[in-house]
């Protein structure tokens, strides 16, 4: 049975697998020993064989026509295609069929070694030869075929592409406006989890673009998100998730810079939606403009042709709103500059006079092995040093605390 199938898929039908011009290759209906599920699998493979047979007939017809002209000097009829481009096209088409022929040859070798080869294995091996497209890859395929050709074909494909874009806009609305990744079948170009591989040179160049957060670029944002402080693991919310772009799902007509902005906006909205503790501040990252942006996405959906300018303007509008809120929260409300100044003054020893006085006051306490009261004494010395250098900020001093770690009475390990 497998041998007859391989012969039929190679273009040589028989009594089990028959051929007719209308339906192509099909399994015979007069086989009572076949289960309906087996018949279904055979017919699915026969569709692939039908395409192969028709391709080979086309190639033989038009390449054989040139050969006939050379040897028999017959005049071509007015309805026959001729010229030098068509044979070249047939040569290229024939080369594209070679992986299929090789797969059939490999299957025949396997069958000779194992006569009990199953139909499922044949189906699996041939599916590897036939490329499959999924999710946003459909957008890329339809777009490429709509860029040229006859006007009726182009217009039909543009209508199909517009309908497919409607699905993408729905996923974008859920992701950018609500932080929801509605992608059960992994069809969107944003996925949960880290990136599968390193960024290309073009992607790295795109990531350097300013995202509108005080000079913070996309690449810098990725680096900040990858930082993991072991001592603060318990402080991180357990629902904090990481997202990245899925390279194989990215449509080529949407630049990487736009995809990075979409990823950036969705991550921030998702973070604020999941960790916003104040009900009164719900949705504040978009300043309650979700309905306005949703209406703009709906208008884009109604357009017959995809406009990159309109699409990027909408993405930039959402990104600017999110970045403005993030700037207000980090720089103004949380006093980011003040916190950085504290780090500079104390952690990076910017206040050199404070460190000098503290060393003088705490030096005699640190000469002896640390004990249970050493940490208290060191902090008292630090408070005294702060007063001596006229550092009397009542709001700042409670935030500063020095710790002493030690292991056993014979080991000394001091950390400030």
C-alpha positions in Angstrom: 0.0 0.0 0.0 2.8 2.4 0.9 4.7 1.5 -2.3 1.6 2.3 -4.4 1.2 5.6 -2.5 4.8 6.6 -3.2 4.4 5.8 -6.9 1.2 7.8 -7.1 2.8 10.8 -5.3 5.6 10.6 -7.9 3.1 10.9 -10.7 2.4 7.3 -11.5 -1.2 6.4 -10.4 -2.6 2.9 -10.6 -5.7 1.0 -9.5 -5.5 2.0 -5.8 -4.7 5.6 -6.4 -6.5 6.9 -9.5 -6.2 10.0 -11.6 -8.8 12.2 -13.4 -8.4 15.6 -14.8 -11.1 17.2 -12.7 -10.3 15.9 -9.2 -6.7 14.9 -9.7 -5.2 12.1 -7.6 -7.6 10.2 -5.3 -7.7 7.0 -3.4 -10.1 4.4 -4.9 -13.5 4.2 -3.3 -13.7 0.4 -3.8 -11.4 -0.5 -1.0 -13.4 -2.0 1.9 -10.3 -2.7 4.1 -9.6 1.1 4.5 -10.9 2.9 7.6 -12.5 6.3 6.9 -9.7 8.0 8.8 -7.1 6.3 6.7 -9.0 7.3 3.6 -8.9 10.9 4.8 -5.1 10.8 5.4 -4.6 9.3 2.0 -6.7 11.9 0.2 -4.8 14.7 2.0 -1.6 13.3 0.7 -3.2 12.9 -2.7 -3.8 16.6 -2.9 0.0 17.2 -2.5 0.6 14.6 -5.2 -2.0 16.3 -7.5 -0.1 19.6 -7.2 3.1 17.9 -8.0 1.7 16.1 -11.1 0.2 19.3 -12.5 3.5 21.2 -11.9 5.4 18.5 -13.7 2.9 18.5 -16.6 3.3 22.2 -16.9 7.1 21.9 -16.9 7.1 19.1 -19.5 4.7 20.9 -21.7 6.6 24.1 -22.0 10.1 22.9 -21.8 9.3 20.1 -24.3 7.8 22.7 -26.7 11.2 24.3 -27.2 12.8 20.9 -27.7 10.2 20.1 -30.3 10.9 23.3 -32.2 14.6 22.5 -32.4 14.2 18.9 -33.6 11.1 18.9 -35.7 10.9 22.5 -36.8 7.2 22.6 -36.3 5.4 26.0 -36.2 3.9 26.8 -32.8 0.2 27.5 -32.8 -1.2 30.8 -31.9 -2.5 29.5 -28.5 0.8 28.0 -27.4 3.1 29.9 -25.1 6.7 30.3 -26.3 9.8 32.4 -25.7 12.9 32.3 -23.6 11.5 33.4 -20.2 9.0 30.6 -19.9 11.6 27.8 -20.1 13.7 29.7 -17.5 10.6 29.9 -15.2 10.0 26.2 -15.7 13.7 25.4 -14.8 13.3 27.4 -11.5 10.0 25.7 -10.8 11.6 22.3 -11.4 14.4 23.0 -8.9 11.8 23.9 -6.3 10.3 20.4 -6.7 13.5 18.7 -5.9 13.1 18.6 -2.1 9.7 16.9 -2.6 11.3 14.3 -4.9 14.1 13.7 -2.4 11.6 13.2 0.4 9.8 10.5 -1.7 13.2 8.8 -2.4 14.1 8.8 1.3 10.7 7.4 2.2 11.2 4.6 -0.4 14.5 3.7 1.2 12.9 3.6 4.6 10.1 1.4 3.3 12.6 -1.1 1.8 14.3 -1.3 5.2 11.0 -1.4 7.1 8.0 -2.8 5.1 5.7 -2.0 8.1 6.2 1.7 7.6 3.0 3.6 8.7 1.0 6.1 6.8 1.4 8.6 9.7 5.2 8.6 9.1 4.7 9.3 5.4 2.4 12.1 6.3 4.8 13.6 8.8 7.8 13.4 6.5 6.0 15.1 3.6 4.6 17.8 5.9 8.2 18.8 6.7 8.8 19.5 3.0 5.7 21.7 2.6 6.2 25.0 4.5 3.4 26.0 6.8 2.5 29.6 7.7 0.8 30.5 11.0 -0.6 33.6 12.6 1.0 36.9 11.6 3.0 35.0 9.0 -0.2 34.9 7.0 -0.1 38.7 6.9 3.4 38.6 5.5 2.5 36.0 2.8 -0.6 37.8 1.6 1.2 41.2 1.6 4.0 39.9 -0.6 1.6 38.4 -3.1 -0.5 41.6 -3.2 2.4 43.8 -4.2 2.3 43.0 -7.9 0.5 41.0 -10.5 -2.8 41.7 -12.2 -5.0 44.4 -10.8 -8.0 42.0 -10.0 -5.6 39.6 -8.2 -4.0 42.5 -6.3 -7.4 44.0 -5.3 -8.6 40.6 -4.1 -5.6 40.0 -1.9 -5.8 43.5 -0.5 -9.3 42.8 0.7 -8.1 39.6 2.3 -5.3 41.4 3.9 -7.6 44.1 5.3 -9.8 41.4 7.0 -6.6 39.7 8.5 -5.5 43.1 9.8 -8.7 43.4 11.7 -7.6 40.4 13.8 -4.2 42.1 14.4 -5.9 45.3 15.5 -7.9 43.4 18.1 -4.8 41.9 19.5 -3.1 45.3 19.5 -6.0 46.9 21.3 -5.9 44.2 24.1 -2.1 44.4 24.4 -1.5 48.2 24.1 -4.6 49.4 25.9 -5.1 46.8 28.6 -1.8 44.8 28.8 -3.5 41.6 27.8 -1.8 39.1 25.5 -4.7 37.4 23.9 -2.8 34.8 21.9 -3.7 31.2 22.9 -2.3 29.8 19.6 0.9 31.8 19.6 0.1 33.8 16.5 1.0 37.3 17.6 4.4 38.9 17.2 4.6 39.6 20.9 5.2 36.5 23.1 5.6 35.9 26.8 9.2 35.0 27.9 12.6 36.2 26.9 13.9 36.5 23.4 14.9 33.2 21.8 18.2 34.6 20.3 20.4 37.7 20.1 19.2 40.7 18.2 20.5 41.3 14.7 22.5 44.4 13.8 19.4 46.0 12.3 17.4 45.3 15.4 20.1 46.6 17.7 20.2 49.8 15.6 16.4 50.2 16.0 16.6 49.6 19.7 18.9 52.6 20.2 16.0 54.9 19.3 14.8 57.1 22.1 11.6 55.9 23.6 10.7 59.2 25.0 11.6 58.6 28.7 14.2 61.2 29.3 16.7 59.7 26.7 16.1 56.0 27.7 16.5 53.8 24.6 14.9 50.5 23.8 18.1 48.7 24.2 18.7 50.3 27.6 15.2 49.4 28.7 15.8 45.7 27.8 19.0 45.8 29.8 17.3 47.3 32.8 14.5 44.6 32.6 17.1 41.8 32.6 18.6 42.9 35.9 17.9 40.6 38.7 18.9 41.6 42.3 19.1 38.4 44.3 18.7 40.2 47.6 15.4 41.7 46.5 13.8 38.6 44.9 11.2 38.4 47.7 10.2 42.0 47.0 9.3 41.4 43.4 5.7 40.7 42.6 5.2 37.0 41.7 3.0 38.0 38.7 5.7 40.1 37.0 6.2 38.7 33.5 8.7 39.2 30.8 7.7 39.7 27.1 9.7 39.8 23.9 9.2 40.1 20.1 8.8 36.9 18.1 11.0 37.4 15.1 9.4 34.9 12.8 6.0 36.5 13.3 7.0 40.1 12.5 5.5 41.4 9.3 8.2 42.9 7.1 6.1 46.0 6.3 6.0 47.0 9.9 9.5 48.3 10.9 11.2 46.9 14.0 11.2 50.4 15.6 7.3 50.3 15.6 7.3 46.7 17.0 9.6 47.8 19.8 7.3 50.6 20.7 4.3 48.2 20.8 6.2 45.9 23.0 7.3 48.8 25.3 3.7 50.1 25.7 2.1 46.7 26.4 4.7 45.8 29.0 4.2 49.0 30.9 0.4 48.8 30.7 0.5 45.2 31.8 2.8 46.1 34.7 0.6 48.9 35.9 -2.6 46.9 35.5 -1.3 44.0 37.5 0.4 46.0 40.3 -1.9 49.0 40.7 -3.1 48.9 44.3 -5.2 52.0 44.2 -8.6 51.5 42.5 -9.0 55.2 42.0 -5.8 55.2 39.8 -6.9 52.3 37.6 -6.1 53.0 34.0 -4.3 56.2 34.9 -1.2 55.2 32.8 -3.3 56.0 29.7 -5.0 58.9 31.4 -8.4 57.3 30.8 -7.9 57.7 27.0 -8.5 54.0 26.2 -11.7 54.6 24.4 -10.2 57.3 22.2 -7.3 55.1 21.2 -9.7 52.1 20.7 -11.8 54.3 18.3 -8.6 55.2 16.3 -7.7 51.6 16.0 -11.3 50.9 14.8 -10.9 53.6 12.1 -7.6 52.0 11.0 -9.4 48.7 10.7 -12.0 50.3 8.4 -9.3 51.5 6.0 -9.2 49.3 2.8 -5.4 49.6 2.6 -2.8 49.5 5.4 -1.2 52.8 6.1 2.1 52.6 7.9 2.1 56.4 8.6 -1.3 56.3 10.3 -0.4 53.1 12.1 2.9 54.5 13.5 1.2 57.8 14.4 -1.3 55.9 16.5 1.4 53.8 18.2 3.4 56.9 18.9 0.4 58.6 20.4 -0.1 55.7 22.9 3.6 55.5 23.6 3.8 59.2 24.3 0.9 59.0 26.8 2.4 56.0 28.6 5.9 57.6 28.6 4.6 60.9 30.0 2.8 59.1 32.8 6.0 57.0 33.6 8.1 60.2 33.6 5.7 61.9 36.0 5.6 58.9 38.3 9.4 58.2 38.4 10.9 61.7 38.2 8.3 63.9 39.8 6.3 61.8 42.3 9.1 59.4 43.3 11.8 62.1 43.1 14.2 60.0 41.0 16.8 62.8 40.8 16.8 63.1 44.6 17.2 59.3 45.0 20.1 59.3 42.6 21.7 62.1 44.6 21.4 60.1 47.8 23.1 57.1 46.1 25.9 59.4 44.8 26.4 61.1 48.2 26.5 58.0 50.4 26.9 54.8 48.3 29.4 56.3 45.9 31.1 58.4 48.7 30.1 61.7 47.2 30.1 63.2 50.8 33.7 62.6 51.4 33.7 64.6 54.7 31.0 62.4 56.1 32.9 59.2 55.3 36.1 60.6 56.8 34.5 61.6 60.1 32.6 58.2 60.3 35.9 56.3 59.8 37.5 58.2 62.6 34.6 57.6 65.0 34.0 53.9 64.1 37.6 52.8 63.7 38.2 51.7 67.3 34.8 49.7 67.3 35.8 47.8 64.1 39.2 46.8 65.4 37.7 44.1 67.7 35.8 41.1 66.4 32.1 42.0 65.7 29.5 41.1 68.2 25.8 41.5 68.6 26.1 45.1 69.6 28.6 46.1 66.9 26.0 47.0 64.4 24.2 49.3 66.9 27.5 51.0 67.8 28.4 51.6 64.2 25.1 53.2 63.4 25.4 55.4 66.4 28.8 56.5 65.1 27.3 57.2 61.7 24.6 59.3 63.2 27.2 61.3 65.2 29.3 61.8 62.0 26.2 63.1 60.2 25.6 65.7 62.9 29.2 66.7 63.0 29.2 67.5 59.2 25.9 69.3 59.7 23.8 66.6 57.9 20.6 67.1 59.9 18.0 66.0 57.3 15.4 64.3 59.4 13.8 62.6 56.4 17.1 61.3 55.1 18.8 59.8 58.1 16.2 57.2 58.9 16.6 55.8 55.4 20.3 55.1 56.0 21.3 52.0 58.0 24.6 50.1 58.2 24.8 46.4 58.7 27.5 44.1 60.1 27.7 40.5 59.1 29.9 38.0 61.0 30.1 34.2 61.1 31.3 32.7 64.4 33.6 34.2 67.0 36.8 33.3 65.2 35.8 34.7 61.8 35.6 38.3 61.1 33.5 39.5 58.1 32.4 43.1 58.2 30.2 44.7 55.5 29.0 48.3 55.5 
